[in-house]
């Protein structure tokens, strides 16, 4: 068996488009971020992320629905 050519494999499309990252609070050992992403055409999700020393965690997820 020969080596596989990785460039010949189809690449998955990234369905997310980053819209905005906003820092809402800085504490001693963590950040709270609001990240807005477009998941599908016309759909936006907002993630509230607590980022604590290499352990990010999504604390809330809001779906804004259809954007016109």
PDB file of N, CA, C and O in Angstrom:
ATOM      1  N   UNK A   1       0.831  -1.180   0.000  1.00  0.00           N
ATOM      2  CA  UNK A   1       0.000   0.000   0.000  1.00  0.00           C
ATOM      3  C   UNK A   1       0.878   1.247   0.000  1.00  0.00           C
ATOM      4  O   UNK A   1       1.865   1.331   0.731  1.00  0.00           O
ATOM      5  N   UNK A   2       0.506   2.190  -0.817  1.00  0.00           N
ATOM      6  CA  UNK A   2       1.253   3.429  -0.897  1.00  0.00           C
ATOM      7  C   UNK A   2       0.746   4.465   0.094  1.00  0.00           C
ATOM      8  O   UNK A   2      -0.291   4.281   0.732  1.00  0.00           O
ATOM      9  N   UNK A   3       1.476   5.532   0.208  1.00  0.00           N
ATOM     10  CA  UNK A   3       1.078   6.626   1.110  1.00  0.00           C
ATOM     11  C   UNK A   3      -0.111   7.373   0.514  1.00  0.00           C
ATOM     12  O   UNK A   3      -0.206   7.552  -0.700  1.00  0.00           O
ATOM     13  N   UNK A   4      -1.005   7.800   1.382  1.00  0.00           N
ATOM     14  CA  UNK A   4      -2.176   8.543   0.910  1.00  0.00           C
ATOM     15  C   UNK A   4      -1.813   9.990   0.651  1.00  0.00           C
ATOM     16  O   UNK A   4      -1.033  10.589   1.391  1.00  0.00           O
ATOM     17  N   UNK A   5      -2.375  10.537  -0.387  1.00  0.00           N
ATOM     18  CA  UNK A   5      -2.185  11.954  -0.697  1.00  0.00           C
ATOM     19  C   UNK A   5      -3.278  12.733   0.022  1.00  0.00           C
ATOM     20  O   UNK A   5      -4.427  12.745  -0.419  1.00  0.00           O
ATOM     21  N   UNK A   6      -2.923  13.385   1.131  1.00  0.00           N
ATOM     22  CA  UNK A   6      -3.901  14.114   1.934  1.00  0.00           C
ATOM     23  C   UNK A   6      -4.541  15.273   1.164  1.00  0.00           C
ATOM     24  O   UNK A   6      -5.686  15.632   1.439  1.00  0.00           O
ATOM     25  N   UNK A   7      -3.830  15.855   0.219  1.00  0.00           N
ATOM     26  CA  UNK A   7      -4.385  16.981  -0.528  1.00  0.00           C
ATOM     27  C   UNK A   7      -5.525  16.553  -1.447  1.00  0.00           C
ATOM     28  O   UNK A   7      -6.316  17.391  -1.882  1.00  0.00           O
ATOM     29  N   UNK A   8      -5.617  15.264  -1.746  1.00  0.00           N
ATOM     30  CA  UNK A   8      -6.676  14.782  -2.629  1.00  0.00           C
ATOM     31  C   UNK A   8      -7.989  14.539  -1.885  1.00  0.00           C
ATOM     32  O   UNK A   8      -9.033  14.366  -2.513  1.00  0.00           O
ATOM     33  N   UNK A   9      -7.943  14.526  -0.551  1.00  0.00           N
ATOM     34  CA  UNK A   9      -9.155  14.291   0.227  1.00  0.00           C
ATOM     35  C   UNK A   9     -10.022  15.548   0.254  1.00  0.00           C
ATOM     36  O   UNK A   9      -9.497  16.658   0.337  1.00  0.00           O
ATOM     37  N   UNK A  10     -11.342  15.384   0.185  1.00  0.00           N
ATOM     38  CA  UNK A  10     -12.209  16.567   0.260  1.00  0.00           C
ATOM     39  C   UNK A  10     -12.145  17.180   1.660  1.00  0.00           C
ATOM     40  O   UNK A  10     -12.117  16.462   2.660  1.00  0.00           O
ATOM     41  N   UNK A  11     -12.122  18.484   1.718  1.00  0.00           N
ATOM     42  CA  UNK A  11     -12.092  19.178   3.001  1.00  0.00           C
ATOM     43  C   UNK A  11     -13.515  19.556   3.390  1.00  0.00           C
ATOM     44  O   UNK A  11     -14.280  20.044   2.558  1.00  0.00           O
ATOM     45  N   UNK A  12     -13.872  19.333   4.653  1.00  0.00           N
ATOM     46  CA  UNK A  12     -15.213  19.742   5.084  1.00  0.00           C
ATOM     47  C   UNK A  12     -15.326  21.259   5.103  1.00  0.00           C
ATOM     48  O   UNK A  12     -14.377  21.959   5.458  1.00  0.00           O
ATOM     49  N   UNK A  13     -16.474  21.749   4.724  1.00  0.00           N
ATOM     50  CA  UNK A  13     -16.697  23.192   4.748  1.00  0.00           C
ATOM     51  C   UNK A  13     -16.949  23.626   6.182  1.00  0.00           C
ATOM     52  O   UNK A  13     -17.651  22.941   6.926  1.00  0.00           O
ATOM     53  N   UNK A  14     -16.390  24.742   6.567  1.00  0.00           N
ATOM     54  CA  UNK A  14     -16.627  25.289   7.901  1.00  0.00           C
ATOM     55  C   UNK A  14     -17.952  26.041   7.855  1.00  0.00           C
ATOM     56  O   UNK A  14     -18.058  27.057   7.169  1.00  0.00           O
ATOM     57  N   UNK A  15     -18.968  25.557   8.576  1.00  0.00           N
ATOM     58  CA  UNK A  15     -20.274  26.206   8.500  1.00  0.00           C
ATOM     59  C   UNK A  15     -20.370  27.481   9.329  1.00  0.00           C
ATOM     60  O   UNK A  15     -21.368  28.197   9.247  1.00  0.00           O
ATOM     61  N   UNK A  16     -19.336  27.775  10.133  1.00  0.00           N
ATOM     62  CA  UNK A  16     -19.402  28.925  11.030  1.00  0.00           C
ATOM     63  C   UNK A  16     -18.611  30.101  10.488  1.00  0.00           C
ATOM     64  O   UNK A  16     -17.521  29.933   9.940  1.00  0.00           O
ATOM     65  N   UNK A  17     -19.164  31.279  10.645  1.00  0.00           N
ATOM     66  CA  UNK A  17     -18.472  32.511  10.266  1.00  0.00           C
ATOM     67  C   UNK A  17     -18.452  33.407  11.497  1.00  0.00           C
ATOM     68  O   UNK A  17     -19.501  33.814  11.995  1.00  0.00           O
ATOM     69  N   UNK A  18     -17.264  33.711  11.980  1.00  0.00           N
ATOM     70  CA  UNK A  18     -17.118  34.541  13.175  1.00  0.00           C
ATOM     71  C   UNK A  18     -17.568  35.962  12.872  1.00  0.00           C
ATOM     72  O   UNK A  18     -17.127  36.566  11.894  1.00  0.00           O
ATOM     73  N   UNK A  19     -18.441  36.488  13.710  1.00  0.00           N
ATOM     74  CA  UNK A  19     -18.924  37.845  13.526  1.00  0.00           C
ATOM     75  C   UNK A  19     -18.270  38.822  14.500  1.00  0.00           C
ATOM     76  O   UNK A  19     -17.848  39.909  14.106  1.00  0.00           O
ATOM     77  N   UNK A  20     -18.187  38.430  15.779  1.00  0.00           N
ATOM     78  CA  UNK A  20     -17.690  39.360  16.778  1.00  0.00           C
ATOM     79  C   UNK A  20     -17.253  38.619  18.030  1.00  0.00           C
ATOM     80  O   UNK A  20     -17.888  37.646  18.436  1.00  0.00           O
ATOM     81  N   UNK A  21     -16.156  39.085  18.647  1.00  0.00           N
ATOM     82  CA  UNK A  21     -15.731  38.616  19.964  1.00  0.00           C
ATOM     83  C   UNK A  21     -15.643  39.843  20.860  1.00  0.00           C
ATOM     84  O   UNK A  21     -15.010  40.836  20.503  1.00  0.00           O
ATOM     85  N   UNK A  22     -16.271  39.772  22.007  1.00  0.00           N
ATOM     86  CA  UNK A  22     -16.286  40.906  22.923  1.00  0.00           C
ATOM     87  C   UNK A  22     -15.969  40.398  24.333  1.00  0.00           C
ATOM     88  O   UNK A  22     -16.573  39.432  24.799  1.00  0.00           O
ATOM     89  N   UNK A  23     -15.018  41.052  25.008  1.00  0.00           N
ATOM     90  CA  UNK A  23     -14.711  40.726  26.403  1.00  0.00           C
ATOM     91  C   UNK A  23     -15.692  41.497  27.268  1.00  0.00           C
ATOM     92  O   UNK A  23     -15.774  42.722  27.181  1.00  0.00           O
ATOM     93  N   UNK A  24     -16.443  40.776  28.112  1.00  0.00           N
ATOM     94  CA  UNK A  24     -17.426  41.469  28.937  1.00  0.00           C
ATOM     95  C   UNK A  24     -16.973  41.618  30.387  1.00  0.00           C
ATOM     96  O   UNK A  24     -17.467  42.488  31.104  1.00  0.00           O
ATOM     97  N   UNK A  25     -16.036  40.771  30.823  1.00  0.00           N
ATOM     98  CA  UNK A  25     -15.534  40.915  32.188  1.00  0.00           C
ATOM     99  C   UNK A  25     -14.186  40.220  32.308  1.00  0.00           C
ATOM    100  O   UNK A  25     -13.976  39.141  31.754  1.00  0.00           O
ATOM    101  N   UNK A  26     -13.277  40.856  33.041  1.00  0.00           N
ATOM    102  CA  UNK A  26     -11.980  40.261  33.317  1.00  0.00           C
ATOM    103  C   UNK A  26     -11.867  40.132  34.834  1.00  0.00           C
ATOM    104  O   UNK A  26     -11.898  41.125  35.561  1.00  0.00           O
ATOM    105  N   UNK A  27     -11.735  38.898  35.293  1.00  0.00           N
ATOM    106  CA  UNK A  27     -11.528  38.640  36.708  1.00  0.00           C
ATOM    107  C   UNK A  27     -10.072  38.226  36.918  1.00  0.00           C
ATOM    108  O   UNK A  27      -9.290  38.199  35.968  1.00  0.00           O
ATOM    109  N   UNK A  28      -9.717  37.912  38.136  1.00  0.00           N
ATOM    110  CA  UNK A  28      -8.329  37.585  38.447  1.00  0.00           C
ATOM    111  C   UNK A  28      -7.803  36.409  37.637  1.00  0.00           C
ATOM    112  O   UNK A  28      -6.670  36.443  37.155  1.00  0.00           O
ATOM    113  N   UNK A  29      -8.621  35.367  37.482  1.00  0.00           N
ATOM    114  CA  UNK A  29      -8.125  34.177  36.805  1.00  0.00           C
ATOM    115  C   UNK A  29      -8.966  33.738  35.604  1.00  0.00           C
ATOM    116  O   UNK A  29      -8.751  32.646  35.078  1.00  0.00           O
ATOM    117  N   UNK A  30      -9.915  34.561  35.162  1.00  0.00           N
ATOM    118  CA  UNK A  30     -10.699  34.144  33.996  1.00  0.00           C
ATOM    119  C   UNK A  30     -11.278  35.350  33.250  1.00  0.00           C
ATOM    120  O   UNK A  30     -11.366  36.461  33.774  1.00  0.00           O
ATOM    121  N   UNK A  31     -11.661  35.079  32.020  1.00  0.00           N
ATOM    122  CA  UNK A  31     -12.314  36.063  31.155  1.00  0.00           C
ATOM    123  C   UNK A  31     -13.717  35.577  30.840  1.00  0.00           C
ATOM    124  O   UNK A  31     -13.959  34.374  30.744  1.00  0.00           O
ATOM    125  N   UNK A  32     -14.635  36.508  30.681  1.00  0.00           N
ATOM    126  CA  UNK A  32     -15.954  36.177  30.142  1.00  0.00           C
ATOM    127  C   UNK A  32     -16.047  36.844  28.781  1.00  0.00           C
ATOM    128  O   UNK A  32     -15.870  38.056  28.656  1.00  0.00           O
ATOM    129  N   UNK A  33     -16.328  36.039  27.761  1.00  0.00           N
ATOM    130  CA  UNK A  33     -16.376  36.512  26.383  1.00  0.00           C
ATOM    131  C   UNK A  33     -17.766  36.287  25.810  1.00  0.00           C
ATOM    132  O   UNK A  33     -18.459  35.340  26.181  1.00  0.00           O
ATOM    133  N   UNK A  34     -18.164  37.172  24.898  1.00  0.00           N
ATOM    134  CA  UNK A  34     -19.359  36.954  24.092  1.00  0.00           C
ATOM    135  C   UNK A  34     -18.870  36.758  22.665  1.00  0.00           C
ATOM    136  O   UNK A  34     -18.210  37.632  22.103  1.00  0.00           O
ATOM    137  N   UNK A  35     -19.192  35.618  22.085  1.00  0.00           N
ATOM    138  CA  UNK A  35     -18.760  35.293  20.730  1.00  0.00           C
ATOM    139  C   UNK A  35     -20.004  35.116  19.873  1.00  0.00           C
ATOM    140  O   UNK A  35     -20.862  34.287  20.179  1.00  0.00           O
ATOM    141  N   UNK A  36     -20.103  35.888  18.805  1.00  0.00           N
ATOM    142  CA  UNK A  36     -21.224  35.787  17.868  1.00  0.00           C
ATOM    143  C   UNK A  36     -20.731  35.096  16.599  1.00  0.00           C
ATOM    144  O   UNK A  36     -19.725  35.497  16.014  1.00  0.00           O
ATOM    145  N   UNK A  37     -21.446  34.058  16.181  1.00  0.00           N
ATOM    146  CA  UNK A  37     -21.093  33.344  14.963  1.00  0.00           C
ATOM    147  C   UNK A  37     -22.325  33.163  14.093  1.00  0.00           C
ATOM    148  O   UNK A  37     -23.443  33.017  14.587  1.00  0.00           O
ATOM    149  N   UNK A  38     -22.098  33.176  12.805  1.00  0.00           N
ATOM    150  CA  UNK A  38     -23.173  32.863  11.862  1.00  0.00           C
ATOM    151  C   UNK A  38     -23.047  31.385  11.551  1.00  0.00           C
ATOM    152  O   UNK A  38     -22.034  30.952  11.002  1.00  0.00           O
ATOM    153  N   UNK A  39     -24.075  30.594  11.900  1.00  0.00           N
ATOM    154  CA  UNK A  39     -24.010  29.149  11.722  1.00  0.00           C
ATOM    155  C   UNK A  39     -24.530  28.709  10.362  1.00  0.00           C
ATOM    156  O   UNK A  39     -23.984  27.788   9.753  1.00  0.00           O
ATOM    157  N   UNK A  40     -25.553  29.343   9.898  1.00  0.00           N
ATOM    158  CA  UNK A  40     -26.134  29.098   8.580  1.00  0.00           C
ATOM    159  C   UNK A  40     -26.478  30.462   7.992  1.00  0.00           C
ATOM    160  O   UNK A  40     -26.559  31.443   8.731  1.00  0.00           O
ATOM    161  N   UNK A  41     -26.681  30.543   6.695  1.00  0.00           N
ATOM    162  CA  UNK A  41     -27.112  31.836   6.160  1.00  0.00           C
ATOM    163  C   UNK A  41     -28.389  32.306   6.851  1.00  0.00           C
ATOM    164  O   UNK A  41     -29.412  31.623   6.815  1.00  0.00           O
ATOM    165  N   UNK A  42     -28.319  33.460   7.469  1.00  0.00           N
ATOM    166  CA  UNK A  42     -29.479  34.019   8.132  1.00  0.00           C
ATOM    167  C   UNK A  42     -29.659  33.602   9.584  1.00  0.00           C
ATOM    168  O   UNK A  42     -30.622  34.032  10.218  1.00  0.00           O
ATOM    169  N   UNK A  43     -28.772  32.782  10.134  1.00  0.00           N
ATOM    170  CA  UNK A  43     -28.872  32.347  11.527  1.00  0.00           C
ATOM    171  C   UNK A  43     -27.617  32.755  12.304  1.00  0.00           C
ATOM    172  O   UNK A  43     -26.496  32.562  11.833  1.00  0.00           O
ATOM    173  N   UNK A  44     -27.812  33.310  13.477  1.00  0.00           N
ATOM    174  CA  UNK A  44     -26.696  33.742  14.318  1.00  0.00           C
ATOM    175  C   UNK A  44     -26.838  33.096  15.691  1.00  0.00           C
ATOM    176  O   UNK A  44     -27.928  33.065  16.261  1.00  0.00           O
ATOM    177  N   UNK A  45     -25.734  32.583  16.214  1.00  0.00           N
ATOM    178  CA  UNK A  45     -25.701  32.076  17.578  1.00  0.00           C
ATOM    179  C   UNK A  45     -24.747  32.946  18.385  1.00  0.00           C
ATOM    180  O   UNK A  45     -23.707  33.378  17.886  1.00  0.00           O
ATOM    181  N   UNK A  46     -25.111  33.194  19.627  1.00  0.00           N
ATOM    182  CA  UNK A  46     -24.273  33.961  20.542  1.00  0.00           C
ATOM    183  C   UNK A  46     -23.870  33.031  21.677  1.00  0.00           C
ATOM    184  O   UNK A  46     -24.724  32.442  22.341  1.00  0.00           O
ATOM    185  N   UNK A  47     -22.574  32.902  21.895  1.00  0.00           N
ATOM    186  CA  UNK A  47     -22.050  32.053  22.951  1.00  0.00           C
ATOM    187  C   UNK A  47     -21.445  32.925  24.038  1.00  0.00           C
ATOM    188  O   UNK A  47     -20.673  33.838  23.745  1.00  0.00           O
ATOM    189  N   UNK A  48     -21.787  32.653  25.277  1.00  0.00           N
ATOM    190  CA  UNK A  48     -21.134  33.317  26.398  1.00  0.00           C
ATOM    191  C   UNK A  48     -20.142  32.303  26.959  1.00  0.00           C
ATOM    192  O   UNK A  48     -20.533  31.226  27.409  1.00  0.00           O
ATOM    193  N   UNK A  49     -18.865  32.650  26.928  1.00  0.00           N
ATOM    194  CA  UNK A  49     -17.808  31.706  27.260  1.00  0.00           C
ATOM    195  C   UNK A  49     -17.036  32.189  28.479  1.00  0.00           C
ATOM    196  O   UNK A  49     -16.612  33.343  28.544  1.00  0.00           O
ATOM    197  N   UNK A  50     -16.860  31.300  29.432  1.00  0.00           N
ATOM    198  CA  UNK A  50     -15.991  31.561  30.577  1.00  0.00           C
ATOM    199  C   UNK A  50     -14.667  30.885  30.267  1.00  0.00           C
ATOM    200  O   UNK A  50     -14.608  29.661  30.141  1.00  0.00           O
ATOM    201  N   UNK A  51     -13.615  31.662  30.144  1.00  0.00           N
ATOM    202  CA  UNK A  51     -12.304  31.128  29.790  1.00  0.00           C
ATOM    203  C   UNK A  51     -11.410  31.220  31.011  1.00  0.00           C
ATOM    204  O   UNK A  51     -11.031  32.313  31.432  1.00  0.00           O
ATOM    205  N   UNK A  52     -11.072  30.069  31.580  1.00  0.00           N
ATOM    206  CA  UNK A  52     -10.298  30.044  32.819  1.00  0.00           C
ATOM    207  C   UNK A  52      -9.072  29.158  32.652  1.00  0.00           C
ATOM    208  O   UNK A  52      -9.187  27.932  32.629  1.00  0.00           O
ATOM    209  N   UNK A  53      -7.928  29.757  32.539  1.00  0.00           N
ATOM    210  CA  UNK A  53      -6.634  29.063  32.487  1.00  0.00           C
ATOM    211  C   UNK A  53      -6.684  27.740  31.743  1.00  0.00           C
ATOM    212  O   UNK A  53      -6.610  26.672  32.351  1.00  0.00           O
ATOM    213  N   UNK A  54      -6.808  27.814  30.452  1.00  0.00           N
ATOM    214  CA  UNK A  54      -6.811  26.660  29.550  1.00  0.00           C
ATOM    215  C   UNK A  54      -8.020  25.752  29.714  1.00  0.00           C
ATOM    216  O   UNK A  54      -7.981  24.604  29.270  1.00  0.00           O
ATOM    217  N   UNK A  55      -9.092  26.228  30.335  1.00  0.00           N
ATOM    218  CA  UNK A  55     -10.307  25.426  30.481  1.00  0.00           C
ATOM    219  C   UNK A  55     -11.528  26.237  30.050  1.00  0.00           C
ATOM    220  O   UNK A  55     -12.366  26.574  30.886  1.00  0.00           O
ATOM    221  N   UNK A  56     -11.642  26.555  28.761  1.00  0.00           N
ATOM    222  CA  UNK A  56     -12.818  27.314  28.338  1.00  0.00           C
ATOM    223  C   UNK A  56     -14.091  26.481  28.464  1.00  0.00           C
ATOM    224  O   UNK A  56     -14.081  25.271  28.238  1.00  0.00           O
ATOM    225  N   UNK A  57     -15.162  27.133  28.821  1.00  0.00           N
ATOM    226  CA  UNK A  57     -16.449  26.449  28.950  1.00  0.00           C
ATOM    227  C   UNK A  57     -17.554  27.374  28.475  1.00  0.00           C
ATOM    228  O   UNK A  57     -17.579  28.551  28.835  1.00  0.00           O
ATOM    229  N   UNK A  58     -18.461  26.853  27.674  1.00  0.00           N
ATOM    230  CA  UNK A  58     -19.609  27.641  27.241  1.00  0.00           C
ATOM    231  C   UNK A  58     -20.605  27.668  28.388  1.00  0.00           C
ATOM    232  O   UNK A  58     -21.086  26.622  28.824  1.00  0.00           O
ATOM    233  N   UNK A  59     -20.914  28.862  28.877  1.00  0.00           N
ATOM    234  CA  UNK A  59     -21.827  28.974  30.011  1.00  0.00           C
ATOM    235  C   UNK A  59     -23.255  29.259  29.560  1.00  0.00           C
ATOM    236  O   UNK A  59     -24.202  28.983  30.297  1.00  0.00           O
ATOM    237  N   UNK A  60     -23.420  29.802  28.371  1.00  0.00           N
ATOM    238  CA  UNK A  60     -24.760  30.055  27.844  1.00  0.00           C
ATOM    239  C   UNK A  60     -24.681  30.085  26.327  1.00  0.00           C
ATOM    240  O   UNK A  60     -23.665  30.475  25.752  1.00  0.00           O
ATOM    241  N   UNK A  61     -25.771  29.664  25.684  1.00  0.00           N
ATOM    242  CA  UNK A  61     -25.824  29.662  24.224  1.00  0.00           C
ATOM    243  C   UNK A  61     -27.184  30.204  23.818  1.00  0.00           C
ATOM    244  O   UNK A  61     -28.220  29.665  24.206  1.00  0.00           O
ATOM    245  N   UNK A  62     -27.170  31.265  23.041  1.00  0.00           N
ATOM    246  CA  UNK A  62     -28.404  31.906  22.615  1.00  0.00           C
ATOM    247  C   UNK A  62     -28.528  31.782  21.102  1.00  0.00           C
ATOM    248  O   UNK A  62     -27.555  31.984  20.375  1.00  0.00           O
ATOM    249  N   UNK A  63     -29.706  31.457  20.640  1.00  0.00           N
ATOM    250  CA  UNK A  63     -29.943  31.403  19.201  1.00  0.00           C
ATOM    251  C   UNK A  63     -30.810  32.590  18.839  1.00  0.00           C
ATOM    252  O   UNK A  63     -31.913  32.741  19.365  1.00  0.00           O
ATOM    253  N   UNK A  64     -30.323  33.432  17.947  1.00  0.00           N
ATOM    254  CA  UNK A  64     -31.036  34.655  17.597  1.00  0.00           C
ATOM    255  C   UNK A  64     -32.016  34.462  16.454  1.00  0.00           C
ATOM    256  O   UNK A  64     -32.764  35.382  16.124  1.00  0.00           O
ATOM    257  N   UNK A  65     -32.029  33.299  15.850  1.00  0.00           N
ATOM    258  CA  UNK A  65     -32.996  33.045  14.795  1.00  0.00           C
ATOM    259  C   UNK A  65     -32.612  33.658  13.466  1.00  0.00           C
ATOM    260  O   UNK A  65     -31.433  33.876  13.186  1.00  0.00           O
ATOM    261  N   UNK A  66     -33.598  33.929  12.664  1.00  0.00           N
ATOM    262  CA  UNK A  66     -33.365  34.422  11.310  1.00  0.00           C
ATOM    263  C   UNK A  66     -33.059  35.906  11.321  1.00  0.00           C
ATOM    264  O   UNK A  66     -33.763  36.702  11.942  1.00  0.00           O
ATOM    265  N   UNK A  67     -31.998  36.260  10.624  1.00  0.00           N
ATOM    266  CA  UNK A  67     -31.583  37.657  10.506  1.00  0.00           C
ATOM    267  C   UNK A  67     -31.857  38.091   9.073  1.00  0.00           C
ATOM    268  O   UNK A  67     -31.486  37.396   8.128  1.00  0.00           O
ATOM    269  N   UNK A  68     -32.489  39.210   8.917  1.00  0.00           N
ATOM    270  CA  UNK A  68     -32.800  39.682   7.563  1.00  0.00           C
ATOM    271  C   UNK A  68     -31.959  40.861   7.199  1.00  0.00           C
ATOM    272  O   UNK A  68     -32.084  41.392   6.095  1.00  0.00           O
TER     273      UNK A  68
END
